[in-house]
Amino acid sequence: MPSCTDLAPGILRQRLVVEGYPAYPITDQHIKRYLTELSEVTAMTTLIEPVTHISDLYGWAGWIHWETSGAHFYSWERPISFFSVDIYTCKAFDPAVVVAYTKDFFRASEIVAKEF
């Protein structure tokens, strides 16, 4: 695989993945509220309300579209209770604030994050 050279250094791109173990089973209403509030936490402009879908094999997924990109959310109940949030924006935000908000929202027993 070729090395990752920044092909567009004049365009801001920020990515953050946050994962953890929630204290409760996650529903579509949790995902919609989380993504709506995440928009406020990151000061992003929402273009459409959050969309969710459930798969019998893999669990819940959700997405929100922002003027400056968006965020995807995934949750599993099996084989373990787990969630993963993937945020991609062309507008800067504070990752520490997002991680703290996510941990509090899901009352996560453990949480990790990686910024790209």
N, C-alpha and C positions, 0 to 999 in steps of 0.2 A: 504494500500500500504506500502511495506517495506521502511525503511529509505534508503537514497541514500548514500551508502558507496562507497568510491573510490576503485574499484576493481583492478585498474591498476595504482597505484601511480607513477610508473616509466615511464609512457607514458604521455607526455604532450598532453592535449586536451583543446582547447580554443573555446568557443562558444560565439557568439554575435548576437542578434536580433536587427535590426534597423527598425523602422516604422515611417511613416509620411504621410503628405498630399502634393502631388506634385503640382507645379504651372501650369502644362500642362498635357494633356493626354499622357500617356506613350505608346510607340510603341515598336515593336520588335527591331528596330534599336537602340532605347534608351537603352533597356535592354542589348543588345550585347555590346554596347560601354561602358555602366556602368560596366558590369562584367569584360570586358577586362581591363579597367582602374583600377578597384578594385584590380585586380591581381598585377598591378604595385604599387598601394598604399600600399598593404600589403606585397610586395616583395615575392609573391608566384609564383611558376613555373607552367605555364599553360600546361596541357596535351592535351586538346582539346579546340577548339574554343567554345564560348558560344552557347548553344542550347536553342531555344524558342518554345513555343506552345501557341495557344490561344484557350480558351474554350468559347463557346457561353454563358455558364451560369456563369463562374467565372472570365473571363478575361485572361490576359497574365501571363505566367510563364516562368522562365528561369533558367538555371543551367550552372555552369562552373566547370570543374574538374581540380583540382590542384594536383601536386605531393603529397602535404600534406593535402589532403581532397578536400573541395570545398565550393561553395556557391549556395544557391537557392534564386530566386527573384520571387515575386508575385505582381501583381497590379490589382486593381479593378477600374472600372469607375462608377459602380453602386453597391450598393445604394449610395456610396460616392467615390470620387477620393482618392485613398489610396494605399500605397505600403508597403511591408514587405520583408526584406532581412534577411536570415538565414545563418550565416557563421559558419562553423565548420572546425577547423584546428588542425593539430598536430605540428604546428610551431607557435611560438608567433608572435603577431602583436599588434599594438597600437590601441585600440578601439577608442580613442578620434580622431585620424586621420581619421579613417573610418567614424565616425559620421559626422565630419566636411566635408569630401569629399562628402558623400551622401547628406547632406543638401544642399551644393552648387550645386551639379550635378542636383538635381531635383528642386532646388530653393524652397525647402520645407517651407511652412508657419509654420509648427510645426513638430518637430521630437523628438522621444524618443528612448532609447536604453536600453537593458538589457544584461549584461554579465553573463555567467554561469560558 
